[in-house]
Amino acid sequence: MRIARGLVVEDVGDGVRITSCDWPWAAWTAAAALAPGVPLVAWSAATGHWIELGGGAVFCAFGAASLVLARSRRRDLSIRADGSGLSVEGTRGAPPFQDAVAQNLPGVARLEIRPFPTPEGAPDLPDRGGDLTLVAGAARVLLARRSGPDWRATLEAAGGHVVARIPQLA
C-alpha cells in the first residue's frame, strides 16, 4: 500500500515490508539539473566555450548531489514477529554503499513517531518533520522519515498499517 511518495508498506507472509525514501523528489531534481547540464558540458568542451563549461559543471554537480541523496537515503526493511520478539531484515542505502540490516529485537517493542528536535530559541514549526522508529529496549530502528505539512499523518498511517499486521506493536 502506497502511503505517500517514497513510502510504501506491504504485507509479506507473516510480517510487513516498509520501503521508504527520505528525499522522494531528489531523483526528479537530479534529472532536471542533468538534462541541460550534460549536453551543455559536452557542447562547451567540444567548442571551447569555457564559461559555459563552468555553468554546465554547476548543473551537473547539483544533479549529481541530488542523485546521491535520492539513492542513499532509502530503506527496504521487513519486520516479522517471532516467538520472543521481532526480527528486522533488509537493506539501507543503495549499491555500492548498501548496508544489510539483520536485527533481532527481543522483548516488548513499540512504534514511536518522534519529531525532529527543535534547536533552542528556534520557533516550533508544525511542518518540521519526524521519524517513524521501531523501539525495543535500547535498540532503535529507523523505518521512515518524513517532513512537510502532513508528516505526522503520513507516519501515523504507515504505523497504523504496521500495527494492524503486527498487533504486538500496539
C-alpha positions in Angstrom: 0.0 0.0 0.0 1.5 3.3 -1.1 1.2 5.7 1.9 2.9 8.6 0.2 5.5 9.3 -2.4 8.6 7.4 -1.3 6.8 5.4 1.4 5.2 2.0 0.8 4.0 -0.5 3.4 3.2 -4.0 2.1 2.1 -7.3 3.7 4.6 -10.0 3.3 4.0 -13.5 4.7 3.9 -13.1 8.4 5.1 -9.6 8.6 5.4 -6.2 6.9 7.8 -4.7 4.4 8.5 -1.0 4.6 10.2 0.8 1.7 11.0 4.4 2.3 13.0 7.1 0.7 13.9 10.3 2.7 14.2 12.5 -0.3 11.4 11.3 -2.7 11.7 14.2 -5.1 15.5 14.2 -5.3 15.6 11.9 -8.4 13.4 14.3 -10.3 15.6 17.2 -9.2 18.6 15.4 -10.4 17.0 14.7 -13.8 16.0 18.4 -14.1 19.6 19.5 -13.5 21.4 16.8 -15.5 19.2 17.2 -18.6 20.6 20.6 -19.5 23.9 20.2 -17.7 25.3 17.2 -19.6 24.7 18.5 -23.1 26.0 21.9 -22.1 29.2 20.4 -20.8 29.6 18.3 -23.9 28.9 21.2 -26.3 31.1 23.7 -24.4 34.0 21.3 -24.1 33.8 20.4 -27.8 33.6 24.1 -29.0 35.9 25.6 -26.4 33.4 27.8 -24.6 34.9 27.7 -21.2 32.4 30.0 -19.4 29.5 27.8 -20.5 31.6 24.7 -19.4 31.6 26.1 -15.8 27.9 26.7 -15.9 27.3 23.2 -17.2 29.6 21.8 -14.5 27.5 23.6 -11.8 24.3 22.0 -13.2 26.0 18.6 -13.3 27.3 18.9 -9.7 23.8 19.8 -8.4 22.3 16.9 -10.4 24.9 14.5 -9.0 24.3 15.7 -5.4 20.6 15.2 -5.9 21.1 11.7 -7.3 23.3 10.8 -4.3 20.5 11.9 -2.0 17.9 10.0 -4.0 19.9 6.8 -3.9 21.5 6.8 -0.5 18.7 7.9 1.8 16.4 4.9 1.4 15.5 1.8 3.4 13.8 -1.5 2.4 13.0 -3.4 5.6 10.9 -6.4 6.5 9.6 -6.8 10.1 8.4 -10.2 11.3 7.1 -11.3 14.6 8.6 -14.4 16.1 8.0 -16.1 19.4 10.3 -13.9 21.5 10.1 -10.6 19.8 10.6 -9.1 16.3 13.1 -9.6 13.6 14.1 -6.8 11.2 15.8 -7.6 7.9 16.5 -5.7 4.7 18.8 -3.1 3.3 19.7 0.5 4.0 21.1 2.8 1.3 21.8 1.9 -2.3 24.5 -0.1 -4.1 27.5 0.1 -4.0 27.2 1.5 -0.4 24.2 -0.5 0.6 24.2 -1.9 4.2 22.5 -5.1 5.1 20.2 -4.9 8.2 19.6 -8.0 10.2 18.5 -7.4 13.8 16.5 -9.3 16.4 14.6 -7.3 18.9 13.8 -9.4 21.9 11.0 -8.5 24.3 8.4 -5.8 24.0 8.7 -3.4 21.1 6.7 -0.4 20.1 6.5 2.1 17.2 7.3 5.7 18.0 6.7 8.8 16.0 9.5 11.2 17.0 9.5 14.8 15.8 12.8 16.3 14.7 14.4 18.2 17.6 13.9 22.0 17.7 17.1 24.0 18.5 16.9 26.2 21.5 15.4 29.6 20.5 14.0 28.3 17.2 10.3 28.5 16.6 8.4 25.2 16.8 7.3 24.7 13.2 4.4 22.3 12.6 6.0 21.0 9.3 9.5 20.3 10.6 9.0 16.5 10.2 10.0 13.4 12.2 10.8 9.7 12.2 8.9 6.5 12.5 11.1 4.4 14.7 10.8 0.8 16.0 12.0 0.8 19.6 12.8 -2.2 21.7 14.8 -1.5 24.9 17.9 0.4 23.9 17.7 -0.6 20.2 16.1 1.7 17.7 15.5 1.1 14.0 14.6 4.0 11.7 11.7 2.8 9.5 10.7 6.1 7.7 11.4 9.8 7.8 9.0 12.5 6.6 8.8 16.3 6.6 6.3 18.8 5.3 2.8 19.8 6.4 1.3 16.3 6.6 4.4 14.5 8.1 2.6 13.3 11.2 -0.5 12.0 9.4 1.7 10.1 6.9 3.8 8.4 9.6 0.7 7.6 11.6 -0.9 6.0 8.6 2.2 3.9 8.0 2.4 3.0 11.7 -1.2 2.0 11.7 -0.8 -0.4 8.8 2.3 -1.9 10.6 0.4 -2.3 13.9 -2.6 -3.8 12.1 -0.3 -6.5 10.7 1.8 -7.0 13.8 -0.5 -6.3 16.8 2.1 -6.8 19.4 3.5 -3.3 18.5 0.3 -1.6 19.7 
